[in-house]
């Protein structure tokens, strides 16, 4: 079983719609959860972090965490063509430890 | 403004050659990470470095790899004898926050191509 799993996509959404991305993780000891956006040939850019169960909203982005189900999601509202990128889910088991990444979900926002 | 800068942005080398990748923090940080991403694959952890010592390393980080902070500011990753499979993007990351709220920010990366 992979430590962090994501659907590779591509997830195709029309402009203005909601994009919904999912991520599951295997280690119940994971404490911190992150969503990074990565444009082709560029480095991962942090867009959301979440540490406790529930929802966290930041602008058009909402992260949801359910530790019991070992599941974290990201919603992108009012999707824009500039949101077209690969979205990486990453977890940390404990403070100071490495990020473990999923393979990423490619999102395509069509005008 | 980037959290860290990395040099060079691109490097092409011959198999068997040594390469040194550099990470320059904007401010004085103690905790750094190196990750790599082979084209089309996921980001993989290489090594973490805290207060001038290796804190954790992955299976990838074998004897061909080393890290150091030679002058107290620059943070380097050295690959002693490069292999074709070392071709990848190499990212340096630094942390902010404390404890469970710790967050990692990535530098722009170095694209390494081994021929």
Interface residues (C-beta under 8 A of the other chain):
Chain A: X31 X32 X34 X36 X41 X42 X43 X44 X45 X46 X49 X51 X88 X90 X92 X94 X95 X96 X97 X98 X99 X100 X101 X102 X103 X104
Chain B: X31 X33 X35 X41 X42 X43 X44 X45 X48 X50 X55 X56 X58 X89 X91 X93 X98 X99 X100 X101 X102 X103 X104 X105 X106 X107 X108 X109 X111
